Amino acid sequence: MRAGGPATVILSTVVGSHAYGLATAASDIDRRGVYAAPTESFWRFEKPPSSVDGPLAEQLTWEVEHFCALGLKGNPTVLEVLVSDRVEVCTDIGAELRALLRAFLSERVAVSYERATAQQLARATSAAEPKWKQVMHALRLLMVCRTLLATGELRIDMRADRDKLLAVRSGEVPLTECLAWADRLRTDIAAAPRAVPAEPDTRRVENWLVSVRRRNLDAHRTP
């Protein structure tokens, strides 16, 4: 993550099954984070990468601007970083980012979560044998989206529904029942009252991002 100077990881959390309360002994530990590239590195032809894999397995770190752009679109995984209680790194700027959660939330999540769900179900059912883990996570996404739109709260803790969802993951629930469950959730989402604004607070997020760039520049200036 070096592009014209040292980059700083401002936030790193565990997401995935461990954050949802759905982990089993076989579950990977998925880490997602955010780094802030030095402001001066954007003045060069070679820009900082929008994301970086590793160094740990199943670890991905987004540059803060790219993270914000994805979050404003309602990207499910990005938003989970802002609410996961499995926090491994959180600087003062990282805490500011997590405090911006409500600025990211809007009705756009209905589209982004539906798109993610449709992709997962398509991959899960394209083979002769369903990929039950993906089926489970598609249902989980729909459940999170339903709650978010109806209450305005992004709740990723699924322990209350753990048994039902793990039964899906283990293949105990017929695929037809899983797809019918997904359809019911979609119906609920379409009918749910909207407790989030139509659009995210892009101005607030952008102003914060500019402040990060300005502070980062000041921090690397030579007195």
Protein Blocks (a to p, Z undefined) as FASTA:
>chain_A
ZZhiacddfbdcdehjllnopacfklccdddddddddfklmmpmbdcdfbdehjbehiac
ddfklmmmmmmnopaklmmmmmocbdfbdcfklmmmmmmmmmmgcfklmmmmmmmmmmmm
mmmmmpmbdcfklmmmmmmmmmmmmmmmmnopacfbfklmmmmmmmmmnopacfklmmmm
mmmmmmmmmmpccfbdfbdcfklmmmmmmmmmmmmmmmmpcZZ
